[in-house]
Structures are given as structure tokens and as C-alpha cells.
């Protein structure tokens, strides 16, 4: 098992079976974001994934649009790729023609670990909520064990 974290907006369903790259806040930064994501997923043989960070490499900056962090425990066979964020971000913004990734475990200076979606309820261990601090950093507001919502009848 590997422990990872992933940050999202308040309204994101971590157990969703329908993650549309075109609805991502990053789609506003790059006109071909959704196209590039879908092409990458096609190469990986998946329809969608959840982008996570290894717990030993927490996000280096706080995004106010993503105040909710989930701590997950994932079986290694659920990981579809390891992405080098230092090459991925410039690739998305057309600053370079390619990016580095691996299908086998590798640690980059800034690593994203792509987990096959949907996330399974038993993989979610904790929910943390953050807010922007007075110095632009993030402050932990709450930290609670995750409780799977009851199915609607």
C-alpha cells in the first residue's frame, strides 16, 4: 500500500465515476488541457484518473480553489503512472513538447501519482480542510477520519 494525498474543491466527489477534464479549473489555463489529458489517458489505457501526491511530497503551494485534501491508501496495482510535475506543467502550457512519466515507481523532484478512478470508499482514510493563512501559506482547519456517506434511498 502507498499513502497519497489529493486536493479538490468542496463540491468534488472523490468517489466519482465521471471526471471530465474539460470541467477542471486547469482547463481555463490551457485551451488544449482536456485534449492533452485525454490523449495521455488513452496512452495509459485508462478513461480517467485521480492525480495525487506522495505523502512525503506535499503540494508546494496552496490553491484556494482546492481546500479539501483526502489522504488515501492505495494498492500499488491501482497506480497507472508517475508524472514529473516539473515537465508536465510546462507541457500543458505549451512551454515544452513532451513531459516525463513512468509506469513503474519513480520519484521525481515533484511527483504526481495517477490512481485509477474511481477511488474506492475503503481507500479514503482522512479528510483535511485548509484555508489561506495570513502569509499566503495554507492553514489546516480540520482533520477528520473519512466516513463514507450513506447511500441515498
N, C-alpha and C positions, 0 to 999 in steps of 0.2 A: 504494500500500500504506500501511496505517496500523498503527502499533505500539500494542498494548494489553496490559494485564495482567489476569489474573483469578485470584482466590484461592478455594481449595476445601479440603475435608477430605482426609486421606490416602487414603481409600477412593473418592474421586470419580474416575470415568473421564472424562477430558477429551474423549475421542472417542465418548462415549456417544450412542446414538440414542434413549435413553429417559430423559428428565429429567422427573421427576414433581414438580411444585411442592408437592404435599402432603407429600413427604418432605424438604423443605427445612427447615433449622433455623429459618428465619424463620416457618414455619407455626405454630410454638409461640407466637410473639409476637402473632399476629393470627388469630382464628378464621376469617376470610374471606380470608386471604392467598392460598391456592390459587385461590379463586374469582376474586379480583381479577387475579391473574396470567393465568389462562386467558382472562378477558374481554379483557384488554389484548392478549394474543397473538392472539385472534380478530380484534380491530380491526386489528391489524397484518398479518393474513393468514398467520401462522406458527403452528406447533404448539408450538415450543419455541425458546429462545434461550439463549445464554450471556451473562451480564452481565459486562462488562469495564470497565476504567478506561483512559483515555488515559495513556500513559507519563508525560506531563508533569503528570498529576494523580493521583499515587499515593494509595491509600487513606489517609484521615486518621487512622485508628485501626487497631489490630491486634485481630483476632478469633482467639483461641486455637483455636476450632473449625475455622479455615481457615488452617493453617500452610503450605500448598503454593501457590506462585504460579507461573503459567505466563505466559511472555512470548510473545505471538502476533504474527504479521504477517498482516494480513487485507486482502484486496482491498476497496475501498470499496463495491463492489456487494454484498458479503456483510453489510453493516450494515443492520439493519432499523429502528433508532431510536436517538435520542439522548435520554436522560431526565435531567431536572433532579432530582437526589437531594434537594435541599432541599425540594421539594414532594412527591416520591414517598414518602419515609419517613413524613411526617405523613398522607398519603393512606392508606397501609397501616394506620396505627394509628387510623384514623377521626378524625384531627385536622383534616382538610380534605376537601371533597367531590370535588376534582379535583386533577390534577397537570399539570406542563408536560412536553411532549416534542415532538420534531420528527423527521420522516423524512429531513430534509436536514441536512447538517453544521451543528452549532451547539455552542458551548462555554458551558456554564453554570459557575457558581462551583464546583459539584461535579457532574461529568457521568458518567453511566453510558452506555456504548455497548453496545447489544444486537447480538450477532452471531448470524446464523442458525446453528442447530445441525443436525447435529453439526459439531464442529470437525474439519477435515481434518488428517491427520498432518503434511503439509508446512507447515501454518500454525503449528505449535508449534515455537518456536525455543530456548527455555530453560526450565529448571525451577529455582525457588528455594525453599528451605525456611527457614522462620523459627521463632523461639521467642520467648516473652515475655522481655524484658530485666528487669534489676533495677529499673528506674524505670517499669515498666508499658509501655514502648515495645517495639518488636519488634527483634530482632537477626537478621541474616542468618546462617544456619548453613551452608548450601551453595548453590552456584550452578553448575549444570552444563548443557551443551548437552543438548537433549532427544533421546532415542533412541527411535524407535518400537518398542514391544515386538513380538517375533516372533509371528506368528500361531500359534495352537495347532493341532497336527495331530490 
